Amino acid sequence: MRSLISQISIHKLEVFCLVVELGSFSRTAERMGIAQPVVSAHVKALAEKFGAPLTGSTGRKVTLTEEGQRVYSWAREIVSRTREMEREMADFQRGFVGKATVGASMTLGSYVLPGLISQFHEIYPKGEISVRVATPVSVTDAVHIGDCDFAYTILDPRHETAGLEVEKVMDEELILVASSKSKIGGSNLSSSQLTKLPFITAQSGTPRREIEEHCLARYGVKREHIAMEFGHAESIKQAVRAGAGAAFLFRSSVSDELDAGTLRVIMTPGMELRVPVYLVKRRGKQLSHFQVSLMEELSRGLKGQEPLRRAPTMEGA
């Protein structure tokens, strides 16, 4: 006799997991492109299979019962492993022996990893590497559900990392910069003088903005004038270059502009702003030889170590 659990479709589990992660039946329906009653029916069917209510609600947000939390932990593992298997089998059918999908927060994915991955590609020219650049939350979610093999990202202090292996690999330095053509800020400022500058920064409520505020709060700095907010470091940088204000940016994202002289550093004596960067992977995930090699080389590069430059040893890679 088949168990009730063996009759549950992966699709129902995917729907249930997304309801939990988004905290909403309507948002899940919108994300998956299906009607809200269908979402509700899938979750109800799961509850009937297990013979216990799985969800409740607090205001408009969907919450989990104790039974629901246990089912969610199990379902997420099943969905993650299924997606990973589907990707691996699809790659095998297409003839890709060496393939990896790497997640990255925006600055790392835009300015740091491309060069390191290009170096690795010289070692394994037949391998295929995809980089998913997104917010830290989206990146870690992609690792959780199996859409990314591993990721390099900054983390919000409140970030949920259950089920993940998190390892610090480096510190990113935040530096204060302004246009070389402007007189904003002069050459150096005390922490008390910083508060009056016209700042360009990330949007309020984003992990990038909150991390920046957290770093500044350690030195008692509360900015009084936020002139502009943007969703990406490149937009912030272009506004600074235009002379609209000053900004705290990761040194790696402005190294070319500093070398070219289009941006200048405003020194902040007594302040050192560093943000940890983490390697994130799903606990228990088995990486291929190619993926492990890529992860090791990227970690070495981020730590400022020389690449190993070993010769290819994998068939098809």
N, C-alpha and C positions, 0 to 999 in steps of 0.2 A: 504494500500500500504506500502511495506517495505521500510524503509529509506536506503539510500546508505550506511550509516555507519554500519547498521546491517548486511550488506552483506560482510563486510571486515573480512577476516580470522585472527585468532590470529597469525598464522604463518607469514603472511605479516607484521604484527606489530612487531613481533620479529626480522624479517630481517631488517626492517627499523630502529628499535632501535639500533641494532648492527652496522649498517652502520654509524649511528650518533656517537656512542660511540668509534668506532675504527677509524672513519674518513676516511674510505676506502671501496670501493666496493670489491676490490680484497681480502683484508684481511678478510672481512665478508664472502666471498665465501669460503676461505680457512678454516676459523673457523667452518663454518656450514657444510662443506663437499658438497657444491653444486657448480654449474658452475656460473661464474661471470655474464653471460647474464641473468641467472635466477634471481640473486639478483637485477640487474638493472630493470628487468621486474616487479618485486614485487614493487619496489619503484615507478616506473612509473605508475603502476596500482593504487597505493595509491593516487598519485598526480591527476590522472584522476578522481578518486572517489570524491576528495575534490574540484576539479576544480581550482587548483592553484599549481604552482611549489613549491616543498617542499625543494629541495636541490640546491646548487650551488657549486662552487669550488674555492679554493684559492690555487694556485699551484696544488699540488697533493692531498691536503686534502679536503674532502667533508665538505661543510658548510651548514647551514640551512638558509632558508628564514624566514621572520617573520611568515608566515603561517606554515612553517615547524617546527619552534620552538613550536608553540602552539600544533600542531599535535603530536610532540615528547613527550611533557609533558603529554598529554592525553594517548598516546600509552604506555608509560612506566608504568603509573599507572595501565592500563588494564593488561599488561603482568605480572607485579609484583603480582597483586591480583589473576590472573589466576594460576600462578605457586604456590602460597601459597595454593590456594584451592585444586589444584591437589595433593600437598603433604599431606594436611590434610585429604583428602578423601582416598588417598592411605594408610595412616597410620590407618585410621578407618577400612578399609577393612582388613588390616593385623592384626587388634586387638590391635594396639598401642594407648592407651589413653594418655600416657605421653611420649611425644617425642619432642626434640628440636635440632636444628642445630645452633651451635655457631661459629661465625667467630673470628679469632684471628691473630694478627700480629705474626711474627715468634718467638720472644723471649717469649712473653706471652704464645703462644700456645705450645711451646716446654718445658718451664721450670716452668711456674707459674700455668696455669690453670689445668694441669693434676691432681695435688694434691687436688686442691679445688673441682674439679668435682668428684674425687673419694670420698671425704667426703660427697658430696651431694648424691652420689649414695648409700651410706649407709643409707640415710634417705628414698630415693625412689628407692629401688632396682629393681623395675619392669619398671622403666622409661628407655627410650633409648635416649642417647645423642651422637651427632656427632659433632666433632670439625673440622672446616676447617681452616688450617693454611696457610697463604699466605701473599703477600705484602699488605701494608695498602690500596693501590688503589684497588687491587683485592677483599679484604675483604669488603670494603665499597660498591663496585659494587655488590657483592653478597647480601648484605643487601638491596640495592636498588631494585634488580630484584626479591627478594623473595627467593633466594636460602639459605640464612641464616636468622634466626629469629632476631638475634641481634649480636653485635660483640664488642670485646675489642681490641683496637688498638692504636698505635701512629699515628699521622697524619702529613703528609707533610705540611709545612706552606702554600703551594699553593693549598692544597687539596680542591676539589669542594665538598661541603656538602649540596647543595640544595636538599630539600626534605627529609632530615635526621634530627633526633633529636640527638644532640651531648651533652654529659654530662661528665665533667672531674671526674674521680674516684680516681686517685692517681698520684703520680710522680714516675717514674723509675729513679734511680740514676746511672749515668754513672761513672765508676771508672777506673783508669788507672792500668793495671795489666801487670805483666811480669812473666816469669818462675822463680821459686824459685832457680833453678840451674844456672841461668844466672846472670850476673852483670849489665845487661841493666838498666840504669836509676837510680841505687842506691836505696835509701830509700825515698827520696823526691826531687822534682824539682820545680823550679820557672817556671812561664809561658814562660819566654824567653828561658829557657833551654829545654823546651819541643820540640821546633821546630826542634832540631837536632836528635831526636830519630828515629830509624828505626821502622816505624809504620806498623801494619797489620790492615786492616780496610775493610769495606764493599765496594762493587764495585762502581766506580764513576757513578754519575747520579741516584743512587737508593735513595729512601726516607730515608733509614737508614743512608746512607753516608751524605746526605744533612742536616739531623737533627744534626748529629754529628758535621759537619763543622759549622753549625749555632750556636751551643752551644759554640764551641771554639772561634768563631769570637767575641763573647761578651767580651772575655778576651784578644783580640788582638793576638791570637795564629793562625799562619798559618804554617802548617807542611811542611817541606822541603823534607822529605824522606819517601815516601810511598813504603815500601819494597814489600808488597803483598796485593792483594785484593781477597776477597772471597764473595760468595753469601749468606752465612748463618753464624750465630753467632757460631755454633758448629765448623765449619771449621776454623774460626778465632781463636777460643779458642785452638784448637789442634795445630795450628801453633805457638801460643804463648807458649804453654807448651813445644814445641820442641825447644824453645829458639831462634826463628827466629826474634823476635821483641817484641814490646809492643803494647797494644791495649786498647782502651776505650770500655768497655763492661758493660752491665747492671749488677748490683750487683746480681740480681736474677739468672742470667745465670751462675755465677761462684761461688756461695755460697758453693757448694760441694768441689770444688777445693781449695778454700781458707781454708775451714775446714780441708781438707786432707793435706794441706801444699804444694801442687804441683804448686800453683800460689801464688803470693804475690802482695800486693797493693803498688803502688808507690804513695806516698802522693803528692798532688799538693796544697800547702798552698795558701789560698786566692781564690781558684777556687771551685765552687760548680756547678756541671753539672747535671741538672735534666730535664727529658723529660716527659711531661704530657701523661697520658694514658686516653683514652676516651671510654665511653660506647656509642655505635652508634646503633640506630634503625630507621626504616623507619617511617616517620611521618604518623600517622593515622593507623598503623598496630595494629590489635587486637591480643594480645598474650594470649595463653591459661593459665589456672591456673598453670599448670606444668612449662611452660616457664617463667612465672612471678616469681614463686618460685625459679627457677634456677638462673634467672638474679639477684634477690635480694641477694641470698646466695653468688654468685660469686662477686658481688659488695662489700658485707660486707667483704669477704675474702681479696679482693684486697686492701681494706682500712685498713686492719689489725684488723678488728673487729671479735669477736668470732661468730661462726655459731649459728643460732637459735636452731638447733637440735630439731625442732618440729616433731611430729609424722606424718606419712602419713595420708592424709585426702581425697585423690582422688582415685576413683575407677580405678583399673588397673595400678596405678602409684607406 
